[in-house]
Amino acid sequence: MSTFHDNKLWQDAYVSALDVAEVLESVGPSDVATHIKNHSLTVLTVTADALTRRDRREMEGKLRDVGGLVAAIRSLLSVAWAQDLLSDEQFGKLDGAYENLSKSLK
């Protein structure tokens, strides 16, 4: 029996969370960075939770929640970029990863 660890959606959320942690490590103290980190971990854990649900409707509901969290992260990344907390390259990498995750949810 496979676990959520074997699911590509979870793996993408995992890699994205690691990328967020790595990029934001150098940012220093920032409320926006803290929110981005927290949201990325929530995306990871709610994705895992959704993938362990036996009831399809419960799983779909949780994955819809993940979609909302991804939109929130992308909004916060835009704010961080506008505040020069992220370079163009860092923003592009992280936003692109969450854009792809969002597409995978559909």
C-alpha positions as CSV (number, residue, x, y, z in Angstrom):
1,M,0.0,0.0,0.0
2,S,1.4,3.4,-0.9
3,T,1.5,6.3,1.4
4,F,1.2,10.0,0.8
5,H,5.0,10.1,0.6
6,D,4.7,8.3,-2.8
7,N,2.2,10.9,-4.2
8,K,3.6,13.4,-6.7
9,L,1.4,16.2,-5.3
10,W,2.8,15.7,-1.8
11,Q,6.4,15.5,-3.2
12,D,5.9,18.8,-5.0
13,A,4.6,20.4,-1.9
14,Y,7.5,19.0,0.1
15,V,10.1,20.3,-2.3
16,S,8.4,23.7,-2.4
17,A,8.4,23.9,1.4
18,L,12.1,23.1,1.4
19,D,12.8,25.7,-1.2
20,V,10.8,28.3,0.8
21,A,12.8,27.5,3.9
22,E,16.1,27.7,2.0
23,V,15.4,31.0,0.3
24,L,13.8,32.7,3.3
25,E,16.6,31.7,5.6
26,S,18.7,34.6,4.2
27,V,15.9,37.2,4.4
28,G,16.1,37.9,8.1
29,P,13.2,38.8,10.4
30,S,10.1,39.7,8.5
31,D,6.4,39.1,9.2
32,V,5.8,38.4,5.5
33,A,8.5,35.8,5.4
34,T,7.2,34.1,8.6
35,H,3.7,33.9,7.0
36,I,5.1,32.4,3.8
37,K,7.0,29.8,5.8
38,N,4.0,28.9,7.9
39,H,1.7,28.7,4.8
40,S,4.2,26.5,3.0
41,L,4.3,24.0,5.9
42,T,0.5,24.1,6.1
43,V,0.2,23.3,2.4
44,L,2.5,20.3,3.0
45,T,0.6,19.0,6.0
46,V,-2.9,19.6,4.7
47,T,-1.9,17.8,1.4
48,A,-0.7,14.8,3.4
49,D,-3.9,14.9,5.4
50,A,-6.0,15.0,2.3
51,L,-4.1,12.1,0.7
52,T,-4.7,9.9,3.7
53,R,-8.5,10.4,3.6
54,R,-10.5,7.4,2.5
55,D,-13.6,9.4,1.8
56,R,-13.2,11.1,-1.7
57,R,-15.3,14.1,-0.7
58,E,-13.2,14.8,2.4
59,M,-10.0,14.5,0.3
60,E,-11.4,16.8,-2.4
61,G,-12.5,19.4,0.3
62,K,-9.0,19.4,1.9
63,L,-7.3,19.7,-1.5
64,R,-9.6,22.7,-2.3
65,D,-8.3,24.2,1.0
66,V,-4.7,23.6,-0.3
67,G,-5.6,25.5,-3.4
68,G,-6.6,28.5,-1.3
69,L,-3.4,28.3,0.7
70,V,-1.4,28.2,-2.5
71,A,-3.1,31.4,-3.7
72,A,-2.3,33.0,-0.3
73,I,1.4,32.0,-0.6
74,R,1.6,33.4,-4.1
75,S,0.1,36.6,-2.9
76,L,2.5,36.8,0.0
77,L,5.4,36.1,-2.3
78,S,4.4,39.0,-4.4
79,V,4.4,41.3,-1.4
80,A,7.9,40.0,-0.3
81,W,9.2,40.6,-3.9
82,A,7.7,44.2,-3.9
83,Q,9.4,44.8,-0.5
84,D,12.7,43.6,-2.0
85,L,12.9,40.7,0.4
86,L,13.1,38.4,-2.7
87,S,15.2,38.9,-5.8
88,D,13.5,38.4,-9.2
89,E,15.1,35.0,-9.5
90,Q,14.0,33.9,-6.0
91,F,10.5,35.1,-6.6
92,G,10.3,33.4,-10.0
93,K,11.5,30.1,-8.6
94,L,9.1,30.0,-5.6
95,D,6.1,31.5,-7.4
96,G,6.6,29.1,-10.3
97,A,6.8,26.1,-8.0
98,Y,3.5,27.1,-6.4
99,E,1.9,27.9,-9.7
100,N,2.7,24.3,-10.8
101,L,1.4,22.9,-7.6
102,S,-1.9,24.9,-8.1
103,K,-2.2,23.4,-11.6
104,S,-1.7,19.9,-10.2
105,L,-4.6,20.4,-7.8
106,K,-7.0,20.9,-10.7
